[in-house]
Amino acid sequence: MSEITSYAPGTPSWAELSGVPDIEKAAAFYGGLFGWDVPESETVQQTGGYRQVMLRGKPVVGMMPLMGEDQPTVWATYISVEDADATAAKVREAGGTVIAEPMDVMGLGSMAVFADPSGAVIGIWQPGTFAGAEIVKEPSAVVWNELNTRDPDASRAFYGDSFGWSFEERQFDAGPYTSISVGEDTVGGMIDITGRAPDEVPPHWLVYFAVEDVDAAVARASESGGGVALEPFDIGGVGRIAILKDPFGAVFAVMTPDPNM
């Protein structure tokens, strides 16, 4: 088990399925896939229908209903920060765009949403009484967060200035890959999707969930109304991965980590 109560600033701390047109359908799909419970909030009027998704009684991700007709259904990554307002200023200085200004969320913390210079969307979370996901890096929980970009150099500059991240390029049998670190801790990754993804796929953050069996997860997702964006494949020293779509088109990855990682 990997239970956690706090996050160092600059670390991904929360993932959220936003723009969900049918929360009950999403709850059924992901509940069948990951064994999640998606209870209705006791403060539904104040939260706009937002739900914390539970695993073993602890929050692991969030779900936000559709708020506008043109809003896509997407998985979003949130980064823990010490000061949301100061981070928003850094984002602007680094060339990013503030989509949602920092706002307090019922004392739980403060959030904001940005787009990096390439258009990839990223959120931040300044903890109040709530730090973020309380279970990570085990089956049915978030195990990895990855920036898919076509301009790695610009991304390094932007995120380095905004969050103080450092970067290291590594070589795998699938090609080069950049790891993201806060101090000595690796907190995520970055991949150049030029020539790897269709041109119509925009730069984005991809959320990975750990599963015990990738192929079984792919089968369950397909049987439950989801789809496969990328069939299962192996990366030596990393694990077995597949990229899926939920019934609303939101893209996410499932991964069985190599036990020797």
Helices and strands as residue ranges (DSSP letters): E 12-20, H 23-34, H 44-47, E 51-55, E 58-65, E 74-80, H 84-93, E 97-104, E 109-115, E 121-127, E 142-149, H 152-163, E 166-172, E 175-182, E 185-192, E 204-210, H 214-223, E 227-235, E 239-245, E 251-257
